[in-house]
Each structure stands twice: as C-alpha cells, then as structure tokens.
Amino acid sequence: MKKYENSAEVYKRKLESMDEILHQISLMDQVSEETELMKMIPALLEALGKYTDAENVYMYEWDSEERDKYSNTLEWCKEGVKPRNCNLRQVPAKYLSGWKNEFKKGKAIIIVDREKIKEIAPCGYELMKKRGIRTEIAVPIFASHKLTGFIGVDNPNLDDGELSMKLLTDVCGHLGSVRQNLKLISALEQKQKKIEEALASQILNNEIISAIGKMYWLIYRMDLQTDTYEEVASGDTIHSLTGKTGRSSEFFGKEVLETIVPEYRQVMQEFLDISTLAERLRNKETISHEYLSAEGDWHQGRFIVKKRDAEGTVTNVLYLVREINEQKKIEFEYQKQLMKTAEEAKRANIAKTDFLRRMSHDIRTPINGIRGIVDIGDYFAQDLEKQKECRAKVRDASGYLLELVNNILDMNKLESGEIRLEEKSFDLKKLLQEADEIIEVQGEECGLSYSSDYGDIRHQRLKGSPVHLRQILLNILGNAVKYNKEGGYIRVCCRETSCQNGRAVFEWTCEDNGYGMSEEFQTHMFEPFAQENIEVRTKYAGTGLGLAITKELVEHMGGRISVESIMNQGTKFYVTLSFKTDEEQTESPETESQTDSVSLQGKRALLVEDNDMNMEIAEFLLQNEGIIVTKAWNGREAAEIFESSVPGTFDMIFMDIMMPEMNGIEATKMIRTMERKDAQTIPIFAMTANAFIDDIERSKAAGMNEHFTKPLDMKAICSTIKKYY
C-alpha cells in the first residue's frame, strides 16, 4: 500500500512538469535565432528533470565523424546535486560507440542497472561509475535525419509506471527540428548577402536563385527608403497580383490578403505592414509568421534584414515565403500526442485516486470488524460460545485482508511484467480435487450444489506452474459461489482436448445459474477493480481484481479465456491451457502414510524472528506440536547460537528473511559454510512474509530447504517438515 500513498501528489507534479515542457516547446517555436533557442534549453532541461525525477539532465552535441567526440554544452542539476560534467566537457566516442549505433537507429538508451553493462561496455561502465550514475536515459537528437547529439538523464525514477519515453523522444525530435530550421535560416541569410552583392553588380547567379527557390517559392527584395520592391521569384498567382516591381506600401494590398484564409488576415496585415517594419526589426535580424492560404496550404512568411544605415535603421529587407505543410502536419501530430499523453496521465491519476478510495474502504472495513469483534469478545469474556464465534469472524476478516494484499501484489507483478511462472511437476487430478474441496465447502454454506467431471483426462502428471493454475481455478470458482443464488448449481468440467509432441491441451468450463452479467459489463469485466454494480459489491466482498488477475495469468501462461453470460440466468467460463506431460514422474503412494507416522515430539528447533508478536505466534505453534524452541532475534544471533552449540543440538532451523543486524539469507549462507558436521545437513526452513517466486528462489539458492509464507499454515508446515525425519 506504500506504493499508492502519495500517488495523487506524484501525478499532480507529473502533470505540472508536463505542462512546463509543453510551455517551453511552445516558446521555442517563436524564436527567430539559434542563440535565443540555446538560452531557452536550460529551462527545458529543468522541466525534463522534474518530469523524470532525475538528478541531472544535460545535452551533448556530437562534433562530427572526423572528430568523433561528444561535447557537453548545457546541464541542469537537481537542488543539492553537483554538476557531473564540470570537469568532463568532452567524451571520446569510444565510450559511447554502442550508444551511437543505437542512436542512429532512432532508439533511446535505457540503463536500469550499470552493473549489467560492465562486461559488454567496460568503458561506459567505468564512466558511469566515475560520475556516480546508477541509471541512465539517453535520447538522440536528429536534424534532417542526421544525429547531432543527445539529451542524457542521470538517475531518473525508472520505477514510475507513468514515465513516457514517447514524450522524451518527441521533445528531442522537436528540439532538433527547431534548431535545424534556425540553422537553415542563418545559412540562408549568409547566402542572401552573397546574392545581394551579386544583384548590386548585376551578376546574380541563377544557380543560387534556383537553390533558394526550392525552399522559398516567393522571394522579394525591398527598399524601405524608396518604398519599392523587386521580384526575385514568385508563383503565378502572386506574380499576377504584384508584377515584377512596384511600391512596397501597396505590395500587400487587399488582393494579396485575399489569398489568405479570413482568420489569419488581420494578424498577417499587421505582420506585412511596411510602415512599422523598420521599427519591428530594430533589434532583430529576422521576423516570421505562419498562415493558412485560401487554397488550404500552410506557409511561413519571413522578413530578413539586408542592410542598415549608419544609425542602425533598416533600409533594405528580403521578404520570403515557403510552404510548411509537412512541418505543420508533424507539429499537429506532436501536439495531439502530447495532449493524448496528458489526458492519459489525468485518467491514470483519476484511476489511482479511485483505487485509493476503494482500498481505504476495503482495508478499513475488515480492520473495523476485527477491532469491533475483539471488543465484543472482551465484553463476553465468560461466554465460551460467543468467544468461539468472535474468533471465527476475526479469521474471516483477516482472511479477506490477506486476499486483498495478495491480489494487489499479484496485480502489480503482472502489470510490471515481473510475474514468474514455475516449471515443476504436479498431479493435475490431485490439484483439481483440492480445489473441489475448497469450493464445495463454500458452496454448501451458500446452499449451492456442486459437481465436477474430470473423466476425460489422459495425462495426469504434468509440468508447469501449479500455484498459478490453482489461483486461476479458485478465482473463477470463487466468483461462481459469490455471484450465485441460494439453491443454485455450479458445474465444473476439465477435459484433455489434444496432446502433441509431449504437450497436452486442456479445456476447463465452469457453469453456474447465478446472477450473470450484462452485455455492457462484459466489455470491461477483465479490467482491474471492475464490478457489475454497487449493490453486488456491497453484498459480496471482493476487490474487483480477481478476473483481471485471472486473465493476465491465463495469457501469461499462453492460454485463452472467454465467457458467456446472460443477466439473471447464469455464466459459463472457458479456459484453455497447455502443459508439458511428465509421465515419467511417479509419486510414492506410501509417502503420506509414512509422514503421518512421523512424530515431531521432542524435536529441537532454532527459531529466528525479529518481531515480538510473530515470535510469540511461531513459538506457540511449534510448541503445540511438541517441538522444543530456542529463540534468536536476528540472523547474526542465530548464526552465533548455532556455531557455539554442540553438533546435533538442533534438529531444524526456522529462519525469517527480513531482519536487522543480518537477514535470513545471509545467516543461512553463513551457517552452510561453517566447518561442522551438521552445517550442511540441518534442515533450514524460511518462515517469512515474502511470498513471490523470486523470493522462494533466493531463499533456496542461499541453502534453505523449504519456504513457508506468513500467515502460517501449521498443518501444511508439519506435513512438509516430517519428510525430513
């Protein structure tokens, strides 16, 4: 639940930083010189830094193929963070050779853990280590399809599921495009000076005119002192209106303005006003404005200063117009994407807020029940029957809390792609029978009849992830109980449909005649927290995560799930999954009877637990089985107690994982490496709240024999540990 505590504030900050990014992009589109653009980039880097929650954001520019170096030009640092590039203004390309190859493919670089690139890019690893960089994002900047550099983000928050790489790449793409346009304009100005010299001497180079004409379809030179213009190049329509020469004050008359759509005429009339042009260009070399023509094409008109007098007043200018349809198309698409991204972030914020509201209700309800029932139990302290009833209700409420926590953790794992499937042997019919036993009990309590048919199963021994298969079945069967009517039925069938190349395909069906679902709800029934209506939610406790988890698990296992349902008539689920067959694996029929005869009476256990309440509970459960308990309160104390004991003192060790001083993983490794006869043979059992498969793998890799999760099921624990005696 810690993950969601400040989600609203996080998303508020995220939206604010996105708004600032959009604002900076909008300002960039208005600049007329590259020097102005460079002054604005630090503000953009700061906005990107706040959006990614990074320590540093900087821009490197690639010099050229010949020099092959990256030069750091601009950098933003989070408050309290020192600049990383202050003593490293250039980076030889050898450190970033792998990056450049990826950049040229148009890909961004995301380094989640610098340790993972140690072997494949040692130079880059040493550079990151030297600069204190743990994680990194690097996004290329292109201009006219050429790589010109990249924006780097040091130590961003890569745990943020709402971080948009599309936003980062779009920002870099737009920055490169704007900068390239300004470079082209600057280059044009330089070329224009040469053109003006050629015009003055009547040796205008036709090739230069042709080259410029490819970019600007209309070019005029204007003398503001004589109020005259001369056409250099233009289209037929404009030429027919203005001719080759004429008076500049009449140049942009009514006829010309009528070639522009009405909504842009007023602003273009002000932009083309010759009487104010010299004043508007007093401190600038160029000004421009975009407009939409009556023919539906986008154009950009631009005045460029050609000559000034001794006082600096503009006397001669060039007026140029170019088509920018493609540029505007990209700009509109980019703005649309930014708006879509912002809208998605807002929707996500609303969803998270709704999630917190639901979780607040779903957590407080059972907690209130537990505390209230405890108070009732205290009041009826002498009434043993009432005490028994209170304990049962506390177990029910705590069971619901456990289910809620498990569902949230499962959903988080699935959404982040961290779910891990097992690959172990299991007995399918035994698993189905265990699920039957659970659902039959629940069904009887609700007055339901339950029947199952598993006759058409040819391969009983399979390999796969039984824990997740069990979860899928219980989620579907549990819903059939929750959303059924008194006197209703549940019919379950599993049949093997095919088997090829050692892989068997099974189809499960679960049919009930309960409340069913509306057609509208069925379109989003697999979405997280989806429930048919508030009345059903009130009557039947649930998180609304069960079906979402079920669908994700089925698809993660390569299967399919579908449903048929009619409101007030019932529902039928279909699940298809395939598993490897494991017919060579056999299960000893004597195993269960052998463990039943094993006694734990008098066995000695070292119990390692740092929490007082958990220690008391575990000690009681173990002593109730006749086990003699020695307590240790952290991993270091446990290792010391075992090392100082006589070999054979302890028959088993129960080890918590997360503890102060030394955790259970480290303590187990220390015990396994001790030079004593029983260090390698004594059974060590993890007894922890860490319940994911990767937690189990870590504990067993450290040398633990079994992994028991809290809350503890003592019946299952005893059945397991008896196998070691």
N, C-alpha and C positions, 0 to 999 in steps of 0.2 A: 504493500500500500504506500510505501515511502515514495515510490516512483510517481504517484499521482498527486502528492500533497500540494505541490506548487505548480501544477500543470497550467492553471489558468494564468498565473503571473508570467510563466515562461512563454506561453503563446501570445500574451499581450506584448511582451518585449520583442518577440519574434516579428509580430505584425508591425510594430513601431520601426524596427530596423529595416523591414522590407519597404515600408513607406519612404524611409530615408533614402534607400537605394533607388527607388523609382524617382524620387525628387532629384537626386544627383544626376541620373540618366537624362531627365528632362532638361536640367540646366546645361548639360554637355551639348545637347542638340542646338543650343542657342549661341554657342561661342563661335567666333569667326577666325580665331588664330590658335595655333597649336600651343603657344606659350600660355594662353588663357586656360586651355584644356589641362595642361600639366599642373597648373595651380589648383585645379578642382579635384585632381585624382586623390590627394590625401584624404579629403572628406569622403570619397567613395570607398577608399580602403578602410576607413574607420567604420563606415556603415556595414561593410562586409565582415569586419572583425566582430562587431556586435551581433550580427546575424548568425555567425558560426560559433560565437562564444570562444574565439581564438585568443592566443597571447600576442601573436604578431601577424600582420598582413603586409606584404611587400610586393613590389613589381620589379622583375628583372627583364632587361632587354638584351636580346641576342645581337651581337655586333654584326657578324657576317660569317659565311662559310670559311673565308680566308683566316680571319682572326679566331673564330670559333670560341668565343668567350661570352659569358653572361654577366652583364653589369647591373648591379643593384642601383636603382635610381630613386625610388621612393619607398618609404616604410612607415607603417603605423604600429604603435605598441600599446597594449592594454596598460591601464594605470598600474604602476608598480613593477612593470616588466621592462627590463633594459633592452635596447635595440640589439638584435643578434648580428646585424651586418655592419656594425660600426667599424670593425677592423677587418672587414672582408668585403670590399666593394666589388670585386670581380671573382667569378667562379670559373675555373677552366672547364671546358666542355667535357673532359674525360669523366668528371664527377657526375655529369648528368647525361651521358651518352644514351643510356637506356631511356631516360625521360624524353629526350629529343625525338627518338624513334616513335614513341607513343604519341607525343605531341603532334608529329607530322601526320599521324593517322586521325587527328582530331579528337584524341582521347585525353581525359583528365587523369592525373595520377592521384591515387588514394592510398596512403600508407597507414595502416591501422596499428602496426607494431614494428618499430625499426629493427627489432631483433630478427624478424622474418626475412629481412633483405641482407643480412650480414654476409651470407655465403654468395648470393648471386650478384650483389653490388657492394663489395667491401669499401670502395672509395666513398660511395654515397652514405654507407653506414657510418664511417668514421666522421664524415662531415656532419651528419645529424647528431651523432654523439657529442662532438665537439661543441655544437651550438645548443645542446640541451633539448633537442627536438625528439618527442616521443611519437607523435602522429603528425601527418602532413597531408595537405591537399594542394596540388599544383594544377592550375587550369591554363591552357595555352591561349595566347593572343595571336590572331591572324589578321593580316591586311592583304587584301587581294589574293587570298589563298596561300600567302607566304607566312611562315612562322616568324614573328617578330619578338617574341618573348613570352613571359608567363606571369601570372599572379600566384604567389605562394601564400599558404595559410598554415601557420605553425600551431600545433597543439589545439586543433579545433575540437568541439564537442561532437565526436562521432557516434555517441550513444543516442543522440537526438533523432528519433524516428521520423521527424518532420523536416530534417535538413534536405533542401532541394539542390542536387547537383545541376539540374537543368537551369535553375536560376543563376548559379555561379557561371556556368558556361555561356549563358545568354548575355550576362553582364560583360564578360571578357570579349565576346564576339562583337557586342555593340561598341565597346571602347575602341577595339581595333578598327572597326568600320569608321567611326567618327574621326579618329586620328588620321586614318588614311585619306579621308576626304579633305581634311585640312592640309595635309601634305600635298595633295594634288592641286589644291587652290594655290598654295605657296609656290609650287613649281610652275603653275600657270602664270602667276604674277611675274616670276622671273622670265618666263618665256615671253610674256607680254611686253616686257621692257625692251627685249630684243626686237619684237615685232614693231613697236613704236619707233625705234631707231630706223628700222627698215622703211617704215611708212614715211618718215621725215625725209629720207633720201630717195624716195620713190623706187626702192628695190625690195619691196615686200616679197618675201619668199612664199610662193604658192604652196609648197610642201608643208610649211608651218601652219598656214591657214587651214589646209586640209586636215592636219592632225588635230588642231584645236577644234575645228568644225565637227569632228567626230564626237567630241564631248559636248560642245556648246553649239546648238543649232542656230542660235541668233547671237551675233556679235556687232556692237556699235561702239564707235569712239565718239566722245562728246567733248566739245569745248564750252565750258561754262561761262567763259568771258564773252564769247561771241554768240552764245546761245544757239550753237549749231551742232549737228550730228552728221556722221558719215557711216553708211552701212558697210560692214566688212563681210558679213554673212547673215542670211536670214531665210526663213521659209517663204513659200509663195504667198501665203495668206497675209503675213505681216508686211512683206515687201509691197504687196498691192495697196496697203493702207498707208505706209510711210515713205515709200520710194527710196532712192539712193541717198539723198541728202535732204535736209530741211531744218526747221527751227526746233530746238530741243524742248522748249516750253510747250510746243504744240505736238511733240512726238507722242506723248501718252494721252492723247485726247480720248474723246468718247468712243471712237471707233475701236481703238486698241483695248479699252477696258471692257468692251462688249464681248471680247474673245475670252473673258474670264467669267466663271460662274458668279451669280449675284452675291452670294455670301462672302466672297473674297474681294469684291470690287472696292469697297470702302478702304480696307486696310492696304490694298495694292495701290490705290490712288494716293494715299499718304506716303507709301514707300517710294513711288515713282515721281513724287513732287520735286521738280528740278529746283524750285526756288529755295527749298530748305536742304538740298543735298549737300552743299559745301559745309554747312553747319553740322549736319549729322556725321560727316566724315572728318570733322576737325581733329579728333584724336584716334581715328581708326583708318586702316588701310582698305578695308572692305566691309560691306554690309550686304545681307542677303535676306530673301523672304521666299517662302513656298506658297504656291497657289494651284488651284484646280482649274484647268481650262474648260471652256464650254464643250469641247469635244470629249471630255472625260479623262484627260491625261494630266498627271501631276508634273509641275515644272518648278524650277528654282531660278529666280531672278537674282542677279548679283551685280553690284557696282564695285569696281576696283579703282583705287586712286592711281592715276597715271602720272600726274605732275602737280606740284605745288609751287606757289610763288615764294618770294623771299620771306614773307611773313608766315608762311606755312599754310596759307589758304589754298584749298583745292581748286585747280584751274582746268584740269583735264581728267576725264574718267573713261573707263570702259564699262559698257553695260552688256552682260552676257546672260543667256538663258539656256538651261539644259533640262532634258527630261529626266525625271527621277521616279518613274513608275515602279521599277524593281525595288529601289531603296524604300519607298513608302510601303510597298507590299510587305517587305521584311519587317519594317518598323511596326506596321499594324499587327502583324502576326506576333511580333515580340510583345507588344503591349497587351494583346489578347492573352498571350501565355502568362504574362505577369499578373494580369487580373485574375486569370484562372487559378494561378498558384496562390494568390492572396485569398481568393474565395475558398479554395480547398483548405487553406490554413484556418480560416474563420470557421468553416464547417467542422474541422477537426477540433478546434477549441470548444465549439458548442457540444460536440460529442464527448469530449473529455469532461466538460462540466456536468453533462448529464450522467456520465459514468460515476463521477464523484458523488453526485446526489443519490444515485441508486445504491452505491456501495455504502454511503453513510447510513441509508435506511436499512440495507441488508445486514450490515455489521451491528448496528445499534440494536436492531430488533432481537436477535438471539442473546446478545450481551445483557440487554434489559431483562430478557426471560430468565437467564441464568442467575443474575443477581436477585431478581424477584423471587424465584423458586427457592434460592438459598435462604432468603428472609422467611419465606413460608415454612421451610424445613426447621429453621430455628424456633419459630413460634410453636410448631407442633413437635417439639423435641421428644416427647414421650410417646408419640403415636408412630409405632414402627411401620404400619401400613402406609401412612402418609409420607414417612421418610423414604420408603421404597419407591413410591410414586414420584416424589421430588427428584430422586436420583435418576430415574428413567428419563424424566423431562430434561434434566441437565445434560444427560448423554445425548439426547436428541438434538438439543440446541447447539451443543458443542460439535456434534457431527455435521450439522449444517454449516457451521463456521469453517470447519475443516474442508468441506466440499467447496465452499466459496473460495477459500485461499487456493486450493488445488486448481480450480477452474481458471482463476485469474493467472496463476503462474503458467499453466498449460497454454492459455491463450497467448500470453506474452512470448513464450518459447516458440509457438507456431508462427506468430506474426514476424518475429525476428529471424526465423529460419534456423533456430538453434535446437529444434527438437531432434533427438537421436533415437533411431529405431534399433531394437535389439536384433540379434541373429542367433537365436538359441532354440534348442529342441523343446517341443512341448506336445502334450497329448490333447488333440482338438476335442474329442468327446468328453474328456475329463473337464476341460475348461468350460464347455457348454453346460455340463451338468452342474458345475459350481455356480454359474450364472443363473441357471434354473432355480437352484435352491434359494438364492437371494431374492429373486423376483417372485417366486411362489409365496414366500413369507409375506412380502409387501402386498401381493395381490389378495391373499386371504384376509389381511387386515382391512382391505377396502371392499371386501365382498366380491372379488373377481374370480372367474375361473381361468386356469392357465393350462395350456397344453403345448407340447413340443414334439417335433418329429425329426430325428437325426438318422433315420434308417438308410438314407442314400449317401452314406459317406464310406468311400472305399479306402482312403488313405487317412489313417488316424494320427500317425506320427508325422509331425511337420516341423519345419524350421522357419522362424520368423520372430516377430515381436509380440508375444502373448499378452504382455501387460497392456499394450495399446489395443489389441483386438478385444480384450476383456472390457476396456474402457468404452470402446465403440458400442459393444453389445449392451452394456449396462446403461449407457446414456439413452439408447433407443428404447430398451425395455422399460427403463425407469419412467420415460415420458409416457409410454403406453399405460402405465399404472396411474401416473399423476393426472392425466387428462382423460380418464375413463369414467364410466358411470357405475354406480352400485348395481351389481348383478350382471355386469358386462363380461366380456371374454378377451383373452389375449392368446393368439395362436402363433407359434414360432416354428419355423422350418429352416433346416440347413441341408442343402444337397450339393454334391460334387458334380459339376457340370462337365468337366473335361480334365484330362491330365496328359501333358505332352512334355517330353524332354525333362522329366523329373520335376515338373511344376504342376500342381493341381489347382484348379479354379473352383471356388465355392460361391454359392449364392445364398444369402440369408434373406428371409422375409419375416416381418413382424406385423401382424394384422390385429387391429382392435376395433371395437364398435363404440368408441368413446365420442368425445365432443367434436373431433375432426377440426379442420382448418378451412378458413375462407380462401377463395382463389387469390384475393388480393394479398393476404398474408403469406401465401406460399411463394410469392415472388421474392420475398426477402426473409424467409424463415431461417436461412442459414447465416444471417448477419449477426454479429455479436450483440447481445442484450435484447434481441428481438423476442417479443412475446405477443400473443394474439390480442389481448386486451387487459385492462387494469383489473377487471373482476377476476379473471383467471389467475393473474399474478398474485392477487390478494389471497385467493383460496389455496393455491398450490405454490409453496415456497420454491424458489429457484432463481438463478442468476441470469437466465437468458443466454448463457454461454454454451450450454450442453450441445446443441445442434451445430453451432459454429465450430466447436472443437471437434465434433464427430466428423463433419465434412472435411475439415483440414487434415485430420488423421487419415481418413479413407483415401484422400487424394495423395497424401504424402506416402502412403503405402502402395500407390499405383492402382487403386481401385476406383469404383464408381458407387454413387449413392443417388437414389431417386425416391420419389414419394407420390402416392395417390391418396387424396383426401377429399371428403365431402363434409361440409359443415353439418354437425349433429348426427352424422351417420358413421363416421369412423375414419381410420387412417391405416395405410399399408406402406411400410418402408421396404425398399430393396437395397441390399448392399452386396457388391461383388468384389471379392478379393482373391488373390492367388498367393500360394506359399510353396516353397520347396518341400518335396517329400523327404522324409527321414526314416524310412522303413528299417534301416539297419540298426537304429537305436531302439533298444528294448528296455523296459522298466521292470525291475525285480519285484515280483508280487509279494516277496517277504519283507520288503523294506519297511512298510508301515507297521507291520506286526512286530518287527524287530525293534523299531524305535519305541513302540508302545511299552515294551518290556523294560526299557532303559529307565533307571531312576536317577534323578538329579540330587537326591537327598544326600547331604554331606559334602557336595562338591564345593570347591573354594573358588571364589571369583574376585578379581580386582576390578572394582567399579570406578570409572574415571568420568567425572561430571563436574562442571563448574557452577551450575545453577542449583541453589538450595532446594527449590521445590522439585525439580526434575530428579535430583539426587534422592530425595525422600521417596518419590514415587517408584523409581527404579529399584531402590533398596527394598521397599516393601514387596514389590512383585517378585523379585528374586528370592527373598527370604521366604515368601509364601510357597515357593517351590522347593524349599528345603536347602537352598544354596547359602553358604556362609560367605558374607560380604566383607571385603576390606575396601575402604574408600580412599580415593585420591582426587584432588580438586583441580588439577591441571595436568597437561601432558608431561611436563618435566618431573613433577612429583611422582607420577605413575612410573616413569622410567627408572627413577631412583629407588622406589619401593621394590620394583621387580628385580633390579640389579642387585640390591642388598639382600634379597630373600634367598633361601636355600632352594636349589633346583627341585621342582616338584611341589613347591609350596602352593602354587596356584594351578587350577585346572583350566581356567579360561580368563579372558580379559574383555570387559565391555568398555569401549572407547568412544567418548563423544568426539566430534570433529572440531568445532569452533570453540577454542578455549584460550584464556590468557597464558602468558609465560611460554607455552609451547602447545601447538594444536595437535589434534589426534593423529594426523597424517605424519607429522614429524616424529611424534612419540613412537608410533608403530615402526617407522623406519629405524629408529634408534634401537628399539627392542630387538628387531630382527637381525641387527648387525652385532649384537652382543656375543661374546665368546663364552657361551654356556650351552649346555646340552639341550635345554628346553626352549631356547630363544627362537629356534626355527619351527618348533612343533606345537607350541601352545596356541590354541585357537584364540584369535582376536576378532571380536565382533564390533563393527561400527554400530553405534546406537545414537542416531542423530536426526535433526530436523531437515537436513539436506537430502532431498528425495529424487533429484533428477538422475538420469542415466549416467551423465558425465561425472556426477558426484560418486556414484557407485563404482565407476571405472577407476577414479582416482583412489578411492579407499582400497580397492582390491589390488591396484598397482603398487600401493605402499606396503602390502603384505597382509591385509585383513582378509579373513576367511569369508565373512558374511556381512551384509549391510542391512540393518534394521532401521526403519524410519519411525519417527515420533508422529502421532501418539502411538505408543507401543501396543502391539497385539501379542500378549504373553503366550497365548495358545500356539500361535504360529512360531514364536521365538523358541519355545520349548521343543516343538516338533523339529525345528531345524538344528538346534544345538545338540539334541540327542544323537544325531547322526555322527557326531564326533567322539562318541563313547561306546 
